[in-house]
């Protein structure tokens, strides 16, 4: 028996004062006492909410069991202790899309749902079973409940795979060339030995028996005698058993991952910095020190870190210093880890510190020091700009020379050339040799002579003008040629005929040029002539001597290419103002 006090507010009852509307100084509560049986006492149930383990997933038509999350921590709730304390486990179901809690009927004719200790069995599962399940542990004095969610996935056929599962795979590590035995997960939860069962294994969605001597079935287990690379992947095991007159099954997945052989060296190895490696650094800039560590696979944690003067980056707590670590290569579980130490605004004090890179796995620890060297400043920007300007100027000079090479050559000769009048006793600068006919004679007298004597200031010798009457033609020709610095040969179709004076002048000029070296012969092509009509001396001269072509009216101007080319071959002489 307990005494229950029921208290009522005065607002629900008549006021104490008989006068209507009289003010009340205080509010008075009336409490009535009555005796209530203990069986009628309402107990507040502690609600733990929904389990943090996430939803349980199952394929439609397969067996499923739900473990009450209250017993996930045996130190808090233990099923045997709860039974001894008079606590009962009650299950409720809230269907998907509904809010009403319905107690689970374990006496339904289909006998699909059953309870075994702290587990709720669904054999098999249907789509109507999806939703929230609440397990409540209570007696007369205490109560606790927690919810969990069940998701039922449709069992549609996958054309690419004979089997599929809803539960996440169980990871299994298998070293290369070693053996490993695969056991179907949750097989121990079905009632043995009273329940007969069978296990079918799949690899790559295909069922198999004894493929080869490396993988064989032994009872419910799959034994891999020699692990190979192509043996890794997902293995499905389908457990089929019979209960209450019906065949039930559930599917589990084992994810086999191949790792490096256990017979290989497992000590960590520092790849970078290498021995005697120097890290160039520059003060005032950001410095990145890269460390690469090989960490072979071993069970347990693997890590890399930097130490500065024996302290880690976290212990230094310097905002300028940070690090990043990532796995750049994963080869059968053997990691190559890259750890980059980043130092901003690098100073001279940082240069004097000791930097060590370390790596560790379950076997050993490896450490190597990083040696820093201050980088010599190279004015790369200045050098690059200077080189670019130099190349640009060279290009400009090349273009200018290619276009104005004659002008530049004449300018150079006028400044630095030697006046031949000061080095010899020749009387004439130029001796003109030409075919004696009216057209060539007019070109020589009216054009060549006028420009060379009047415009350019050369002394010109023309045999027909400067020879005295009564002399011998041969002797006077040789004399005039010998007293001249250049022999200008005007080529035309009539030039070089056998026995002409023009041929004599050409031979005399070539002989003097060959023996003495103080005379030069210049060929001026006045009109085109066929090479078949050239005499032997003219062919020899054409190979060794410069040829300046007269192009009619285009060559009349003193600034034309003809006169520039001709002035290059003539003795040095300044142009008159």
C-alpha positions in Angstrom: 0.0 0.0 0.0 1.2 3.5 -0.8 -0.4 6.9 0.1 -1.1 9.0 -2.9 -1.7 12.7 -2.5 -3.9 14.4 -5.0 -3.6 18.2 -5.0 -6.0 20.6 -6.6 -5.6 24.2 -7.5 -8.0 26.7 -5.8 -8.9 27.9 -9.3 -10.9 24.7 -9.7 -12.7 25.0 -6.4 -14.7 27.7 -4.6 -12.8 30.5 -2.9 -12.4 30.5 0.9 -13.9 33.9 1.4 -17.7 33.9 1.3 -17.8 37.5 -0.1 -17.9 37.6 -3.8 -15.0 39.4 -5.3 -13.1 39.8 -2.1 -9.4 39.9 -2.6 -7.3 36.9 -1.5 -3.9 37.5 0.0 -2.5 34.1 -1.0 -3.3 31.1 -3.1 -4.2 28.0 -1.2 -3.9 24.4 -2.5 -6.2 21.7 -1.3 -4.8 18.2 -1.1 -6.8 15.0 -0.6 -5.2 11.8 0.5 -6.2 8.4 -0.6 -4.7 4.9 -0.5 -3.7 3.4 -4.0 -2.6 -0.2 -4.5 1.1 -0.7 -5.8 -0.1 -2.7 -8.8 -1.9 0.5 -10.0 1.2 2.7 -9.7 2.4 4.0 -13.1 6.2 3.6 -13.6 8.1 6.1 -15.8 10.1 4.2 -18.5 13.6 5.5 -19.4 13.8 5.9 -23.2 17.2 5.5 -24.7 16.0 6.7 -28.1 17.1 5.0 -31.3 20.3 2.9 -31.4 23.4 4.7 -32.8 24.5 1.5 -34.6 22.4 2.3 -37.6 19.7 0.3 -39.3 19.8 -3.5 -39.7 19.5 -4.4 -43.3 18.2 -7.8 -44.6 17.2 -9.2 -48.0 13.5 -10.1 -48.4 12.9 -13.8 -47.9 16.0 -14.3 -45.7 16.4 -14.9 -42.0 17.1 -12.0 -39.7 17.7 -11.6 -36.0 17.7 -8.4 -34.0 19.9 -8.2 -30.9 18.4 -5.9 -28.3 20.8 -2.9 -28.0 20.3 -2.8 -24.3 22.6 -5.8 -24.0 25.3 -4.4 -26.2 27.1 -3.3 -23.0 27.1 -6.3 -20.6 28.4 -4.2 -17.8 25.1 -2.2 -17.9 22.6 -4.9 -18.8 23.2 -8.6 -18.8 20.4 -11.0 -19.9 21.0 -13.6 -17.3 21.2 -11.0 -14.5 18.1 -9.3 -15.8 16.2 -12.5 -15.7 17.3 -13.2 -12.2 16.2 -9.7 -11.2 12.7 -10.3 -12.5 13.1 -8.1 -15.6 11.1 -9.2 -18.7 12.1 -8.4 -22.3 9.2 -7.2 -24.4 9.3 -6.4 -28.1 7.2 -3.8 -30.0 7.0 -3.0 -33.7 6.3 0.3 -35.4 5.5 -0.3 -39.0 7.1 1.9 -41.6 5.0 5.1 -42.1 3.1 4.6 -38.8 3.5 5.9 -35.2 1.6 3.2 -33.2 3.6 0.8 -31.2 2.2 -2.7 -31.6 3.3 -5.6 -29.3 4.8 -8.5 -31.3 2.6 -11.6 -31.4 4.8 -14.6 -31.0 1.8 -16.9 -31.3 0.8 -16.0 -34.8 -0.1 -19.0 -37.0 2.8 -18.4 -39.5 5.3 -18.8 -36.7 7.7 -16.5 -38.4 8.6 -14.4 -35.4 10.2 -15.9 -32.3 12.2 -14.8 -29.4 15.4 -16.4 -28.1 17.0 -14.8 -25.1 17.9 -11.2 -26.1 17.3 -11.9 -29.9 14.2 -11.4 -32.0 14.1 -13.8 -34.9 12.3 -13.2 -38.2 12.3 -16.4 -40.3 11.9 -15.4 -43.1 11.6 -11.6 -43.5 8.9 -9.9 -45.5 8.6 -6.3 -46.6 5.9 -5.7 -43.9 8.6 -6.4 -41.3 10.4 -3.1 -42.1 10.2 -0.3 -39.6 11.2 0.4 -36.0 11.6 -2.3 -33.3 11.5 -1.4 -29.7 12.9 -3.7 -27.0 11.7 -2.9 -23.4 13.2 -4.4 -20.3 10.9 -3.9 -17.3 9.5 -5.2 -14.0 7.3 -3.6 -11.3 9.9 -1.0 -10.2 12.0 -0.2 -13.3 11.8 0.1 -17.0 14.2 0.9 -19.9 13.6 0.7 -23.7 15.6 1.4 -26.9 14.6 1.4 -30.5 16.3 0.0 -33.6 15.4 0.2 -37.3 15.1 -2.7 -39.8 15.3 -2.2 -43.6 14.1 -4.9 -45.9 15.6 -4.8 -49.3 13.8 -6.4 -52.3 15.2 -9.7 -53.5 15.0 -8.9 -57.2 17.3 -11.0 -59.4 20.5 -9.4 -60.6 21.4 -10.6 -64.1 25.1 -10.0 -63.4 25.3 -11.9 -60.2 23.7 -15.0 -58.8 23.8 -13.8 -55.2 23.6 -10.6 -53.3 23.5 -9.6 -49.6 22.3 -6.7 -47.6 24.8 -6.9 -44.7 28.2 -5.2 -45.0 31.1 -7.5 -45.8 33.3 -8.9 -43.1 37.0 -8.0 -43.9 39.6 -10.8 -44.0 43.3 -10.2 -44.5 45.3 -12.9 -46.4 49.0 -12.6 -47.0 50.3 -13.7 -50.4 51.6 -17.3 -50.5 50.1 -17.9 -47.1 47.0 -19.9 -46.1 43.7 -18.7 -44.8 40.4 -20.3 -43.7 37.2 -18.5 -44.4 34.3 -19.1 -42.0 30.8 -17.9 -42.9 29.9 -15.1 -40.5 27.0 -15.5 -38.0 26.8 -19.2 -38.7 27.1 -19.9 -35.0 23.7 -18.1 -34.3 21.6 -20.9 -35.9 20.6 -23.7 -33.5 23.1 -26.5 -33.8 23.2 -29.4 -33.8 19.4 -29.8 -33.8 19.1 -27.8 -37.0 20.5 -29.3 -40.2 22.2 -26.8 -42.5 24.3 -26.4 -45.6 26.7 -23.6 -46.7 27.3 -22.7 -50.4 30.3 -20.4 -51.3 30.4 -18.0 -54.2 33.4 -16.0 -55.6 32.8 -13.4 -58.2 29.0 -14.1 -58.1 29.5 -17.6 -59.2 29.1 -20.7 -57.1 32.0 -23.1 -57.0 33.1 -26.4 -55.5 36.7 -27.5 -55.4 38.3 -25.3 -58.0 41.9 -26.5 -57.5 44.3 -27.6 -54.9 44.8 -24.0 -53.7 41.1 -23.6 -52.6 39.1 -26.4 -51.2 35.9 -26.8 -49.2 36.1 -28.5 -45.8 32.7 -28.8 -44.3 31.2 -25.3 -43.9 34.6 -23.6 -44.4 36.5 -22.5 -47.5 40.2 -23.2 -47.1 42.7 -21.2 -49.2 46.0 -23.1 -49.0 48.1 -20.7 -51.1 46.8 -17.1 -51.4 47.2 -15.5 -54.8 46.4 -12.1 -56.1 43.4 -13.1 -58.1 41.9 -14.9 -55.2 41.1 -11.6 -53.4 37.6 -10.0 -53.6 34.1 -10.7 -52.3 33.1 -14.2 -51.2 29.4 -14.8 -50.6 28.3 -17.6 -48.3 24.6 -18.7 -48.3 23.5 -20.6 -45.3 20.4 -22.8 -45.7 18.8 -24.5 -42.8 15.4 -26.0 -41.9 13.2 -24.9 -39.0 9.5 -25.4 -38.2 9.1 -27.3 -41.4 10.4 -24.6 -43.8 13.7 -24.0 -45.5 15.3 -20.7 -44.4 18.5 -19.1 -45.6 20.7 -16.0 -45.0 23.6 -14.6 -47.0 26.8 -13.1 -45.7 29.8 -11.6 -47.4 33.5 -11.9 -46.7 35.9 -9.4 -48.3 39.3 -11.0 -48.8 42.2 -8.6 -49.2 45.6 -9.8 -50.3 48.6 -8.3 -48.5 52.3 -8.8 -48.9 53.8 -12.1 -47.8 54.6 -12.5 -44.2 58.0 -13.8 -45.2 59.2 -10.5 -46.6 61.0 -7.9 -44.5 58.6 -5.8 -42.4 60.9 -3.1 -41.0 60.0 0.5 -42.0 62.4 2.2 -44.4 63.0 5.9 -45.0 63.1 6.5 -48.7 63.5 10.3 -48.6 65.5 12.0 -47.4 68.2 9.8 -48.8 71.6 9.5 -47.2 73.7 12.7 -47.8 70.8 14.4 -49.4 70.7 18.2 -48.9 67.5 20.3 -48.9 68.1 23.8 -50.4 66.2 26.4 -48.4 65.8 30.2 -48.8 65.3 32.6 -45.9 62.0 34.5 -46.0 60.2 32.0 -48.2 58.1 28.9 -47.6 60.1 25.7 -47.2 58.6 22.3 -47.9 60.5 19.2 -46.6 59.3 16.0 -48.1 59.7 12.7 -46.3 58.8 9.3 -47.9 58.6 6.3 -45.7 58.0 2.7 -46.8 55.7 1.0 -44.2 55.2 -2.8 -44.9 51.9 -4.3 -43.9 51.5 -5.4 -40.3 48.5 -5.5 -38.1 48.3 -2.5 -35.9 48.8 1.2 -36.4 51.3 2.7 -38.9 52.3 6.4 -38.8 54.9 8.9 -39.9 55.9 12.1 -38.3 58.4 15.0 -38.2 60.4 16.1 -35.1 62.1 19.5 -34.8 64.8 19.5 -32.1 63.2 16.4 -30.6 59.6 17.8 -30.5 56.7 17.0 -32.8 54.8 19.6 -34.7 51.9 19.5 -32.2 54.3 19.9 -29.3 56.0 22.9 -30.9 52.6 24.7 -31.4 54.3 27.1 -33.9 51.6 28.5 -36.3 54.3 28.8 -39.0 54.9 25.1 -39.0 52.4 22.4 -40.3 52.5 19.1 -42.0 50.4 16.9 -44.3 50.5 13.2 -44.6 49.1 10.9 -47.3 49.5 7.4 -48.7 51.0 7.8 -52.2 51.3 4.0 -53.0 49.4 1.0 -51.6 50.9 -2.2 -53.0 49.3 -5.2 -51.3 49.0 -3.4 -48.0 52.6 -2.0 -48.1 52.3 1.7 -47.9 54.5 4.4 -49.2 53.6 7.4 -47.1 54.5 11.0 -48.0 54.8 13.4 -45.1 55.5 17.1 -46.1 56.7 19.5 -43.4 55.7 23.1 -44.3 57.6 26.0 -42.7 56.4 29.5 -43.6 58.6 32.6 -43.4 61.8 30.5 -43.0 64.4 32.3 -40.8 68.0 31.9 -39.9 67.0 30.3 -36.6 65.1 27.6 -38.4 68.3 26.8 -40.3 70.1 25.8 -37.1 67.4 23.3 -36.0 67.5 19.6 -36.3 64.8 18.0 -38.5 64.1 14.3 -38.3 61.6 12.2 -40.2 60.3 9.0 -38.6 58.1 6.1 -39.5 56.7 3.3 -37.4 54.7 0.1 -37.8 54.2 -2.9 -35.5 57.7 -4.2 -36.1 60.1 -1.2 -35.7 60.8 2.5 -35.9 63.0 4.2 -38.5 64.4 7.7 -38.3 66.6 9.8 -40.6 67.8 13.4 -40.4 67.1 16.0 -43.0 70.1 18.2 -43.7 69.3 21.8 -44.8 71.5 24.0 -46.9 70.9 27.7 -47.6 70.3 28.2 -51.3 72.6 30.6 -53.1 70.7 33.5 -54.6 70.6 33.4 -58.3 69.1 36.5 -60.1 67.0 34.3 -62.3 64.5 37.1 -63.2 67.3 39.5 -64.0 69.2 36.9 -66.0 66.0 35.9 -67.8 65.2 39.5 -68.7 68.8 40.2 -69.8 68.8 37.1 -72.0 65.4 38.0 -73.5 66.6 41.5 -74.3 69.8 40.2 -75.8 68.0 37.7 -78.0 65.6 40.5 -79.1 68.4 42.8 -79.9 70.2 40.0 -81.8 67.1 39.4 -83.8 66.7 43.1 -84.5 70.3 43.4 -85.6 70.0 40.3 -87.8 66.9 41.7 -89.5 68.6 45.1 -89.9 71.8 43.6 -91.3 69.7 41.3 -93.7 67.9 44.4 -95.1 70.7 47.0 -94.9 73.8 45.0 -95.2 75.1 47.0 -98.2 74.5 50.3 -96.4 76.3 49.0 -93.3 79.2 47.7 -95.2 79.6 51.0 -97.1 79.4 52.9 -93.8 82.0 50.7 -92.2 84.3 51.2 -95.2 83.9 54.9 -95.2 84.8 55.0 -91.5 87.5 52.3 -91.1 88.5 51.5 -94.7 92.0 52.4 -96.0 92.3 54.8 -98.9 94.4 52.9 -101.5 95.7 56.2 -102.9 97.9 56.4 -99.8 99.4 53.0 -100.3 100.3 52.8 -104.0 101.4 55.0 -106.9 98.6 54.1 -109.3 97.3 56.9 -111.5 93.7 55.7 -112.1 91.1 54.2 -109.8 89.2 52.4 -112.5 89.9 51.2 -116.0 86.7 50.5 -118.0 86.8 47.6 -120.5 83.8 47.3 -122.9 82.8 46.1 -126.3 83.3 48.9 -128.9 79.9 49.5 -130.2 77.5 52.4 -130.0 75.2 51.1 -127.3 77.9 50.0 -124.8 80.0 53.1 -125.5 77.0 55.3 -124.8 76.4 53.4 -121.4 80.1 53.8 -120.5 80.5 57.4 -121.3 77.1 58.8 -120.3 76.3 56.7 -117.3 79.3 54.9 -115.8 81.9 57.6 -116.4 79.6 60.5 -115.3 78.6 58.9 -112.0 82.0 57.5 -111.2 83.9 60.7 -111.9 81.3 63.4 -111.0 79.3 61.8 -108.2 81.7 59.4 -106.6 85.0 61.1 -107.2 86.9 58.3 -108.8 89.6 58.8 -111.5 88.5 56.8 -114.6 90.6 55.6 -117.5 88.8 55.0 -120.9 91.2 53.9 -123.6 89.4 55.6 -126.5 89.4 58.9 -124.5 92.8 58.9 -122.7 95.2 57.2 -125.2 97.5 59.3 -127.4 97.3 58.9 -131.1 100.1 57.0 -132.8 100.8 54.6 -130.0 100.7 50.8 -130.0 97.3 49.5 -128.8 98.7 46.5 -127.0 101.4 48.4 -125.2 99.2 51.3 -124.2 96.4 48.9 -123.0 98.8 47.0 -120.8 100.2 50.3 -119.5 96.7 51.7 -118.6 95.7 48.4 -117.0 98.9 48.4 -114.9 98.4 52.0 -113.7 94.8 51.3 -112.5 93.5 49.9 -109.2 90.4 48.2 -110.7 89.4 46.9 -114.1 85.7 47.3 -114.7 84.5 44.9 -117.4 81.1 45.7 -119.0 79.7 42.4 -120.2 77.5 42.3 -123.2 76.8 39.8 -126.0 79.5 41.3 -128.2 82.2 41.2 -125.4 85.0 38.7 -125.5 85.2 37.9 -129.1 88.5 36.5 -130.3 91.0 39.1 -131.3 89.2 42.2 -129.9 90.7 44.8 -127.7 88.2 44.0 -125.0 89.5 40.5 -124.7 93.1 41.8 -124.4 92.0 44.1 -121.6 90.3 41.2 -119.8 93.4 39.0 -120.1 95.7 41.8 -119.0 93.5 42.5 -115.9 93.3 38.8 -114.9 97.1 38.3 -115.3 97.9 41.4 -113.3 95.4 40.3 -110.6 96.9 36.8 -110.5 100.6 37.8 -110.4 100.6 41.1 -108.5 97.5 41.0 -106.4 97.2 44.8 -106.4 94.6 44.8 -109.1 91.0 43.6 -108.9 88.6 42.8 -111.8 84.9 43.7 -111.5 82.3 42.2 -113.8 79.3 44.4 -114.7 76.6 42.6 -116.7 75.1 45.3 -118.9 73.0 42.8 -121.0 72.3 39.1 -120.5 74.6 36.9 -122.5 74.6 33.1 -123.0 77.2 31.1 -121.3 77.8 29.1 -124.5 79.3 32.3 -126.0 81.7 33.0 -123.3 85.4 32.6 -123.9 87.6 30.6 -121.6 89.0 33.6 -119.8 85.5 35.0 -119.1 84.3 31.7 -117.7 87.2 31.5 -115.3 86.6 35.1 -114.3 82.9 34.5 -113.7 83.7 31.7 -111.2 86.1 33.8 -109.0 84.9 37.3 -109.4 81.9 39.3 -108.3 79.2 40.1 -110.8 77.1 43.3 -110.6 74.0 43.4 -112.8 72.7 46.5 -114.4 68.8 46.5 -114.4 68.0 49.4 -116.6 66.0 52.2 -115.2 65.8 50.5 -111.7 69.6 51.0 -111.5 69.7 54.6 -112.7 69.3 56.1 -109.2 72.5 56.5 -107.2 70.7 54.9 -104.2 69.9 51.7 -106.1 71.4 48.3 -105.3 73.5 48.4 -108.4 75.6 51.4 -107.4 75.8 50.2 -103.8 77.1 46.8 -104.9 79.5 48.5 -107.3 80.9 50.9 -104.6 81.6 47.9 -102.4 83.9 46.5 -105.1 85.6 49.9 -105.8 88.4 51.5 -103.8 87.4 53.3 -100.6 86.3 56.9 -101.4 84.2 59.3 -99.4 81.1 60.7 -101.1 81.4 64.4 -101.8 79.0 66.7 -100.0 
